[in-house]
Amino acid sequence: MLLKLLLWVIRLLVLLMVVVALLPLIPSGQWWIRLWDFPRLQLTGALVLPVLFLGVHAWLKHPTKEHALWGVAILAIAGWHLTHILPFTSVWSTEVDTAELKPGENQTTLKVLTANVTYTNDHYAEVMAMVRREDPDLLLLIEVDSDWAKELAPLDEAYAHRVGEVRGEGLGIVLWSRMPLLEQEVRYLASERRPSIFATFDAPGIGPVRFVGAHPVPPGLKERTVSNEDERRDSRERDAELMLIARHVEQDPDSRWIVTGDFNDVAWSDTTKLFAELSDLKDPRRGRRLLSTYHAKYPWWRYPIDHLFVSDGFHLIDIDRVKVQGSDHFGLSTTLTVGRKDHGESEASAEEEQEAEEMIEEGVEDAAEHDVSSSQTEGKP
């Protein structure tokens, strides 16, 4: 009786693992489908449980064809997850070439720090100390509300240039730059509630570099709708915002680009891969390290959702996570140097362009349904 029960547990576990592994293949923006894009590393680790149960059952009952069948199914599930994870390990080839700082050589470098500080966090002094230690040339902070803006005011002494918007409810985003900003603008892409930063800065030894800082809405977030009912958001608005940024980059392939922020999407998702295809931007983590940035407090439940993408006019010196005291995110610290720009254009197919267009239309429509002016602008730095 116990052995029969154990076999049914194995069957149900493996079938459940198959379902959650394949759910993200469904072309739907529903949050309960899209969320299964995130825990591929955790789901791979969870396969240990059916493997253990299967081994115990086979040992007690003697191996059968059914044991072999479920074993193959478990290996197939593991392989499917690993095809998403392995590109972000050292076994894969890199997208962004590595550059090394040579002693005595005057090499131009550019350091970018991206960090979601979490608006409910009050560890202001520790975060300021972290920023001073990292000493970035470009600093993008996300979820900056009025309290954070007040505590971060001393940064204006170290950074001559600033652009962004201070907002409550985790919607604020601000960029500080040591380099002159030739252009600067706060844009609302899919939603009037979600600002993004578009800027062009003049980098010494590099020239004009175009920059985008973004923080799309996370799928599964509970927000109040126009009907005053709380509802969990799906991924359509997020996907539309990422596609609109990709389209913006795609229209100017000759420039050097840096796009960074809390994308609320994992590095291996179809949406992020489509974003990279359309924009022709590269992920410095590919072929190196996963660098999962959320959730900072739970090592066993982390995903890579904070990103920095660059054009082919950059080489990588270093990329690493940074502890942001009190935040549920790690920061992402990236040091770049100038590389050869080949002025190539996106090689996205007509089907991918059409898919992006559909994402934009659906996301803008979804945002319009949810845009409720419950959060007001608190200030524009």
Disulfide bonds with the S-S distance in Angstrom:
none
